[in-house]
Amino acid sequence: MQVHHILDEIVMGGMVLETNMGEILKHVDAKNLMERKEGAIFSNSSPGKGVHNAALAAKGAMSNIAAKIRT
């Protein structure tokens, strides 16, 4: 599935978005980190709180990614 993450960063809707490998890997790493955090939240919380905690973690991770993109 790593290949799909990389292709998602390079191409969208048939258009090349990014060709700089450093930038691509930075975003793929951020996406992987977010997925690991979500997995930890689901495994460490009760079922009722899992979705809420995962949503909060995703919001935080997306804010971090957006901040990195702006810089």
TORMIRO-759982 format. One record per residue: x, y, z of N, C-alpha, C, O, CB in turn; residue in one letter. Coordinates in Angstrom, 1 decimal. Glycine has a CB too. Layout:
N
      n_X      n_Y      n_Z     ca_X     ca_Y     ca_Z      c_X      c_Y      c_Z      o_X      o_Y      o_Z     cb_X     cb_Y     cb_Z   code
        X        Y        Z        X        Y        Z        X        Y        Z        X        Y        Z        X        Y        Z      A
...
***
This chain:
71
      n_X      n_Y      n_Z     ca_X     ca_Y     ca_Z      c_X      c_Y      c_Z      o_X      o_Y      o_Z     cb_X     cb_Y     cb_Z   code
      0.8     -1.2      0.0      0.0      0.0      0.0      0.8      1.3      0.0      0.3      2.4     -0.3     -0.9      0.0      1.2      M
      2.1      1.2      0.3      3.0      2.3      0.3      3.1      3.0     -1.1      3.2      4.2     -1.2      4.4      1.9      0.8      Q
      3.0      2.1     -2.1      3.0      2.6     -3.4      1.9      3.6     -3.7      2.0      4.6     -4.4      3.1      1.5     -4.5      V
      0.7      3.2     -3.2     -0.5      4.0     -3.4     -0.3      5.4     -2.7     -0.7      6.4     -3.2     -1.7      3.3     -2.8      H
      0.3      5.4     -1.5      0.5      6.7     -0.8      1.4      7.6     -1.6      1.2      8.8     -1.8      1.1      6.4      0.6      H
      2.5      7.0     -2.2      3.4      7.8     -3.0      2.8      8.3     -4.2      2.9      9.4     -4.6      4.7      6.9     -3.3      I
      2.0      7.4     -4.9      1.3      7.9     -6.1      0.3      9.0     -5.8      0.1      9.9     -6.6      0.6      6.7     -6.8      L
     -0.4      8.9     -4.7     -1.3      9.9     -4.3     -0.7     11.3     -4.1     -1.3     12.3     -4.4     -2.0      9.5     -3.0      D
      0.6     11.3     -3.7      1.3     12.5     -3.6      1.8     13.1     -4.9      2.0     14.3     -5.0      2.5     12.3     -2.6      E
      2.1     12.2     -5.8      2.6     12.6     -7.1      1.5     13.0     -8.1      1.6     14.0     -8.8      3.5     11.5     -7.7      I
      0.5     12.2     -8.2     -0.5     12.4     -9.3     -1.9     12.5     -8.7     -2.3     11.7     -7.8     -0.5     11.2    -10.3      V
     -2.7     13.4     -9.2     -4.1     13.5     -8.8     -4.9     13.9    -10.0     -4.7     14.9    -10.6     -4.3     14.5     -7.6      M
     -5.9     13.1    -10.3     -6.8     13.4    -11.4     -6.0     13.4    -12.8     -6.4     14.2    -13.7     -7.5     14.7    -11.2      G
     -5.0     12.6    -12.9     -4.2     12.6    -14.1     -3.2     13.7    -14.3     -2.5     13.8    -15.3     -5.1     12.6    -15.3      G
     -3.1     14.6    -13.3     -2.2     15.7    -13.3     -1.0     15.5    -12.3     -1.3     15.0    -11.2     -2.9     17.0    -13.0      M
      0.2     15.7    -12.7      1.3     15.6    -11.8      1.3     16.8    -10.9      1.3     18.0    -11.3      2.7     15.6    -12.7      V
      1.3     16.5     -9.6      1.3     17.5     -8.6      2.6     17.9     -8.0      3.0     19.0     -7.7      0.3     17.1     -7.4      L
      3.4     16.8     -7.8      4.7     17.0     -7.2      5.8     16.1     -7.8      5.5     14.9     -8.0      4.6     16.8     -5.6      E
      7.0     16.6     -8.0      8.0     15.7     -8.5      9.2     15.7     -7.6     10.2     14.9     -7.8      8.5     16.2     -9.9      T
      9.3     16.6     -6.6     10.4     16.6     -5.6     10.3     15.5     -4.7      9.3     15.4     -3.8     10.4     18.0     -4.9      N
     11.2     14.5     -4.7     11.1     13.3     -3.9     11.2     13.6     -2.4     10.5     12.9     -1.6     12.2     12.4     -4.3      M
     11.9     14.6     -2.0     12.0     15.0     -0.6     10.6     15.4     -0.1     10.2     15.0      1.0     12.9     16.1     -0.4      G
      9.9     16.2     -0.9      8.5     16.7     -0.5      7.6     15.5     -0.4      6.7     15.4      0.5      8.0     17.8     -1.4      E
      7.7     14.6     -1.4      6.8     13.5     -1.5      7.0     12.6     -0.3      6.0     12.2      0.4      7.0     12.6     -2.8      I
      8.2     12.3      0.0      8.5     11.4      1.2      8.1     12.1      2.5      7.7     11.4      3.4     10.0     11.1      1.2      L
      8.2     13.4      2.6      7.8     14.1      3.8      6.3     13.9      4.1      5.9     13.7      5.2      8.1     15.6      3.7      K
      5.5     14.0      3.0      4.1     13.9      3.1      3.7     12.4      3.4      2.7     12.2      4.1      3.4     14.4      1.9      H
      4.3     11.5      2.7      4.1     10.1      2.9      4.4      9.7      4.4      3.6      9.0      5.0      4.9      9.2      1.9      V
      5.5     10.2      4.9      5.9      9.9      6.3      4.8     10.5      7.3      4.5      9.8      8.2      7.3     10.5      6.6      D
      4.3     11.7      7.0      3.3     12.3      7.8      2.0     11.5      7.8      1.4     11.3      8.8      3.0     13.7      7.4      A
      1.7     11.0      6.6      0.5     10.2      6.5      0.6      8.8      7.3     -0.3      8.4      7.9      0.2      9.9      5.0      K
      1.8      8.2      7.2      2.1      7.0      7.9      2.0      7.2      9.4      1.5      6.4     10.2      3.4      6.4      7.5      N
      2.6      8.3      9.9      2.6      8.7     11.3      1.1      8.8     11.8      0.8      8.3     12.9      3.4      9.9     11.6      L
      0.3      9.5     11.0     -1.1      9.7     11.4     -1.8      8.3     11.5     -2.6      8.1     12.4     -1.8     10.6     10.3      M
     -1.5      7.4     10.5     -2.2      6.1     10.6     -1.7      5.3     11.8     -2.5      4.6     12.4     -1.8      5.3      9.3      E
     -0.5      5.4     12.2      0.0      4.7     13.4     -0.6      5.3     14.6     -1.0      4.5     15.5      1.6      4.8     13.5      R
     -0.8      6.6     14.7     -1.4      7.2     15.8     -2.9      6.8     15.9     -3.4      6.5     17.0     -1.3      8.7     15.7      K
     -3.6      6.7     14.8     -5.0      6.3     14.8     -5.1      4.8     15.3     -6.0      4.5     16.1     -5.6      6.4     13.4      E
     -4.2      4.0     14.9     -4.2      2.6     15.3     -3.9      2.5     16.8     -4.6      1.6     17.4     -3.1      1.8     14.6      G
     -3.1      3.3     17.3     -2.8      3.3     18.8     -4.0      3.8     19.5     -4.3      3.3     20.6     -1.6      4.1     19.1      A
     -4.7      4.7     19.0     -5.9      5.3     19.7     -7.0      4.2     19.8     -7.6      4.0     20.8     -6.4      6.5     19.0      I
     -7.2      3.5     18.6     -8.2      2.5     18.6     -7.9      1.3     19.5     -8.8      0.7     20.1     -8.5      2.0     17.2      F
     -6.6      1.0     19.6     -6.3     -0.2     20.5     -6.2      0.2     21.9     -6.3     -0.7     22.8     -4.9     -0.7     20.0      S
     -6.1      1.5     22.3     -6.0      1.9     23.7     -7.2      2.5     24.3     -7.2      2.9     25.4     -4.9      2.8     23.8      N
     -8.3      2.5     23.6     -9.5      3.2     24.1    -10.7      2.3     24.0    -10.7      1.3     23.3     -9.8      4.5     23.3      S
    -11.7      2.7     24.7    -13.0      2.0     24.7    -13.7      2.2     23.4    -13.4      3.3     22.7    -13.9      2.4     25.9      S
    -14.6      1.3     22.9    -15.2      1.5     21.6    -16.0      2.8     21.5    -16.0      3.4     20.4    -16.2      0.4     21.3      P
    -16.6      3.3     22.5    -17.4      4.5     22.4    -16.5      5.8     22.2    -16.9      6.7     21.5    -18.2      4.7     23.7      G
    -15.3      5.8     22.8    -14.4      6.9     22.7    -13.5      6.8     21.5    -12.9      7.8     21.1    -13.6      7.1     23.9      K
    -13.3      5.7     20.9    -12.4      5.4     19.8    -12.5      6.4     18.6    -11.6      6.9     18.1    -12.4      4.0     19.4      G
    -13.8      6.5     18.2    -14.0      7.3     17.0    -13.7      8.8     17.3    -13.2      9.5     16.5    -15.5      7.1     16.5      V
    -14.2      9.2     18.4    -14.0     10.6     18.8    -12.5     10.9     18.9    -12.0     11.9     18.4    -14.7     10.9     20.2      H
    -11.7     10.0     19.6    -10.3     10.2     19.8     -9.6     10.1     18.4     -8.6     10.9     18.2     -9.7      9.1     20.7      N
    -10.0      9.2     17.6     -9.4      9.1     16.2     -9.6     10.4     15.4     -8.7     10.9     14.7     -9.9      7.9     15.5      A
    -10.8     11.0     15.6    -11.1     12.2     14.8    -10.3     13.3     15.3     -9.8     14.1     14.5    -12.6     12.5     15.0      A
    -10.1     13.4     16.7     -9.2     14.5     17.2     -7.8     14.3     16.8     -7.1     15.3     16.4     -9.3     14.5     18.7      L
     -7.3     13.0     16.7     -5.9     12.8     16.3     -5.7     13.1     14.8     -4.7     13.7     14.4     -5.5     11.3     16.6      A
     -6.7     12.8     14.0     -6.7     13.1     12.6     -6.7     14.6     12.4     -5.9     15.1     11.5     -7.8     12.4     11.8      A
     -7.5     15.3     13.1     -7.5     16.8     13.0     -6.2     17.4     13.4     -5.7     18.3     12.7     -8.6     17.4     13.9      K
     -5.5     16.9     14.4     -4.2     17.4     14.8     -3.2     17.0     13.8     -2.3     17.9     13.5     -3.8     16.8     16.2      G
     -3.2     15.8     13.3     -2.2     15.4     12.3     -2.4     16.2     11.0     -1.4     16.6     10.4     -2.4     13.9     12.0      A
     -3.6     16.5     10.6     -3.8     17.3      9.4     -3.4     18.7      9.6     -2.9     19.3      8.6     -5.3     17.2      9.0      M
     -3.6     19.2     10.8     -3.1     20.6     11.1     -1.6     20.6     10.9     -1.0     21.6     10.4     -3.5     21.0     12.5      S
     -0.9     19.6     11.4      0.6     19.5     11.3      1.0     19.4      9.9      2.0     20.1      9.5      1.1     18.3     12.1      N
      0.3     18.6      9.1      0.7     18.5      7.7      0.4     19.8      7.0      1.3     20.3      6.2     -0.2     17.4      7.0      I
     -0.7     20.5      7.3     -1.0     21.8      6.6      0.1     22.8      7.0      0.5     23.6      6.2     -2.3     22.3      7.0      A
      0.6     22.8      8.2      1.6     23.7      8.7      2.9     23.5      7.9      3.6     24.4      7.6      1.8     23.6     10.2      A
      3.2     22.2      7.7      4.5     21.8      7.0      4.4     22.2      5.6      5.4     22.7      5.0      4.7     20.3      7.1      K
      3.2     22.1      5.0      3.0     22.5      3.6      3.2     24.0      3.4      3.8     24.4      2.4      1.6     22.0      3.0      I
      2.7     24.8      4.4      2.8     26.2      4.3      4.3     26.7      4.4      4.6     27.8      3.9      2.0     26.9      5.3      R
      5.1     25.9      5.0      6.5     26.4      5.2      7.4     26.0      4.1      8.6     26.3      4.1      7.1     25.9      6.5      T
***
